[in-house]
Amino acid sequence: MPTISSPLEPVVYRIGEELARLSAGSTPTLFERRWWSQTVLNLAMQDSRFKTQLFRFIDVLPSVTDDEEVVALAREYMGDGDTPLFGGQWGLKALSATNLGARL
């Protein structure tokens, strides 16, 4: 432990240790929404055309009112057959059959 030079230093040190402990192992897993968000964004950043279309799609999402509209807009912005994202077409088909789109 470093030499203490201020009355606040031990408190700051304890808070830092607690933050480090709490953040250890916080990488999202495949079954968490955060993992999917990170993965999509990482893939999108690798393809400028897809990145542009993805962010255009995200911009209009607040105005969407139902699942069918989410799927239609996803197809419009991402394309119906040339989506470079792994599993993109499977995801669009699955989305159109569920209420998941309403929770996006």
C-alpha positions, 0 to 999 in steps of 0.5 A, spaced: 500 500 500 502 506 498 504 512 503 498 515 505 499 523 504 492 525 505 486 524 510 482 522 503 487 517 500 485 511 504 477 512 502 479 513 495 484 507 495 478 503 498 473 506 493 478 504 487 479 497 490 471 496 490 470 499 483 476 494 480 473 488 484 466 490 482 468 491 474 472 484 474 469 479 469 464 484 467 465 482 460 458 480 457 456 473 455 452 470 449 446 470 452 446 478 454 443 483 450 450 487 451 454 482 448 449 482 442 450 490 442 457 490 442 458 484 437 453 488 432 457 495 433 464 491 432 462 488 426 458 494 423 465 498 424 468 494 419 464 495 413 462 502 412 456 501 408 453 497 413 455 502 418 451 507 415 445 503 414 445 501 421 445 508 424 440 510 419 436 504 421 437 506 429 435 513 427 428 511 425 427 506 431 424 511 436 418 512 431 416 504 430 410 502 433 410 495 431 414 488 430 412 488 422 415 495 421 421 493 425 422 488 420 420 492 414 425 497 416 431 492 417 430 489 410 429 496 407 436 499 411 440 492 411 438 489 405 434 483 404 439 478 401 446 482 402 447 483 409 454 482 411 452 481 418 453 473 421 446 471 421 443 477 419 437 474 415 436 468 420 435 474 425 430 478 421 426 472 419 426 470 427 424 477 429 418 477 424 415 471 427 416 474 435 414 480 439 422 481 440 421 487 435 417 491 440 422 490 445 428 493 441 
